[in-house]
Amino acid sequence: MNQLNPTIRRIFKILLLCVLGGAGMAYLSCTSCRISLADYISSFVFSTIAWFVLWMGNDMMVDAIEKRISWVDFPVKRLAFGIITTVVYSIGAILSLLWIWESLFHFDFGDYSRIVIETIVITFFISAILHGYFFLKNWKQSAIDAERFQKESIKAQYENLKSQVNPHFLFNSLNALTHLVYEDQEKAARFIKQLSEVYRYVLDTREREVVPLEEELKFLRSYTYLQEIRFENNLKIEIDLPDSGNVVPLALQLLVENAVKHNIVSKDDPLTVRIYTADGFIVVENNLKKKSLLVENESGMGLENIQKRYAFLTNAKVSVEESNGSFRVRLPVIELKGS
């Protein structure tokens, strides 16, 4: 019942405006109404019904258009389409009302052109209110979304930076490097180079919302090289991605890191991570062999971070699936406008 109250109140306000508009229109447009109460009542009832039909019809049409054409993305198209549809609907609605009224009550309205002109004036008045309302509503929501995204972006930048420049990652990398220095100096030099590439990319992308997939792949290969050196043959990362499209920076790395962090990686239980495309999505998939002990506050935080950033950039959803011994995350490929 509480959910219906706002709708009922809104309809009541519209009806009140229609009554006031109908009363004024009947008095101004009908000269005989000023001396004949019967004519005034008939004109008043017709004008009130006409106002209500025009207002509610245009309201429903504007609402339907609002769901299909965004003020933010296509303001000119939204305005032009809104004006055309409201004018066409209003003329059709008023002509239908005139015909029905004359057929039922044998009332002669005379020349329709004057009534049609008055209808267009009323329509523009109603449209100005409705379009203005929805425009301000969208503008306010866009401002709220922008502020929310700014906060999420700052948080995401911090989490991304922290996820890479953390003592565990650095300790494990340096520990692996220590063994390489004595065993294979050439491989150790390459390891250092790849490690520096990882940190450089993290710093370069900390303020960027999206990055070309080509850049992300270059970084990902540096990161996976470090992990494969650390785990040797126990970790296998297969990458089969095109160079086109855009992604949220560090998203792929974070998913690979989650797979390593939350699953056993050993000779008896090797971990395989596959990264490929399917139906416009980047799929990151790994076999499941969950560790018995997980840090609760870390589990799921990275995925939530990625989902929130993608939600602001695209309507396509990040999906997370776990089935048949596999864990799978699907990330939308972001296509920038004008690219």
Residue, then its C-alpha position, 0 to 999 in steps of 0.5 A: m500500500n505504501q508503494l502505491n501512495p506516491t503513484i496515487r498522489r502523483i495522479f491526483k496532482i496531474l488530475l488537479l492540474c487537468v481540472l484547472g487547465g480544463a476550466g481555463m481552456a473552456y472559458l478562453s476558447c469557448t465564447s458561448c460558454r461565457i453566457s451559457l452554463a450548459d455550454y461551459i460545463s460541456s466544454f469544461v468536461f471535454s477540456t479536462i478529459a483532453w488535458f488528462v489524456l494528453w498528459m498521461g499519454n505523453d507521460m507514458m511515452v516520455d517514460a518509454i522513450e527514457k528507457r530506450i534513449s538516454w539524455v546523457d548519451f544522446p541528448v539531441k536525438r532524445l530531444a528531437f524524438g521526444i518532440i516528434t512523438t509527443v506532437v504526433y500522439s497529441i494530434g492523433a489523440i485530440l482528433s480521436l476525442l473530437w470524433i468520439w465527443e461529436s458522435l456521442f453527444h452530437f456536439d459540433f466543434g466546427d473548425y478543427s484547426r483552432i483546436v489542433i493549434e491549441t492542443i499543440v500549445i498544451t502539448f508543448f506546455i506539458s512536454a516542457i514539464l515532463h522533459g524538464y523533469f526527466f532531464l533534471k532527474n538524469w542530470k542529478q543521477s549522472a552527478i551522483d553516479a560520477e561522484r560515486f564512481q570517483k570514490e570507487s575509482i580512488k578505492a580501486q586504485y588503492e586496492n590495485l596498487k596495494s595488491q601488487v606492491n604488497p610484502h608477499f608479492l615482493f618477498n616471493s619475487l625476491n626469494a625466487l630471484t635469489h635462487l635464479v642469481y646462482e642458478d641462471q644469471e641470464k634468466a635472473a636478468r630477465f626476471i628483474k626486467q619483467l619485475s620492473e615492467v610489472y611495477r612500472y605498469v602498475l604506476d602508469t595505470r593507477e589513474r586510468e579507467v580503461v586501457p587497451l587490451e594490447e597494453e594489458l596483455k604485455f603487462l600480464r605476460s610479464y606478471t605471469y612470467l614471474q609466477e611461472i618462474r616461482f611455481e615452475n611446472n606446477l603453474k600453467i597460464e594459457i593466454d589466447l586473446p586478440d589485441s583489440g578492445n579495452v579492459v579495466p587495468l589490472a583486472l586480468q592480473l587480479l583474477v590470475e592472482n586470485a586463482v593462485k592465492h585461493n588454490i593449491v599449486s603443487k606437483d600433485d595438484p598443478l594449477t592451470v589458468r586459461i584466458y580466452t575470448a567467447d561471445g564478446f567476453i574475456v574469460v578467465e578460467n582455472n581448475l579448482k583445488k581450494k586451499s583449506l585456509l583462506v583469509e576471509n576479508e580478502s576472499g571476494m574483495g577483488l571480484e567486487n572491486i572489478q564488478k563495480r568498476y565495470a558497472f560504471l563503464t558498461n551495461a554488460k555484467v561481469s559474471v562469476e561461475e563455479s561448476n564442474g571443478s572449474f572457476r570462471v569469470r567473464l569480463p566484458v570487452i569494452e568498446l570506447k565510443g569513436s574508437 
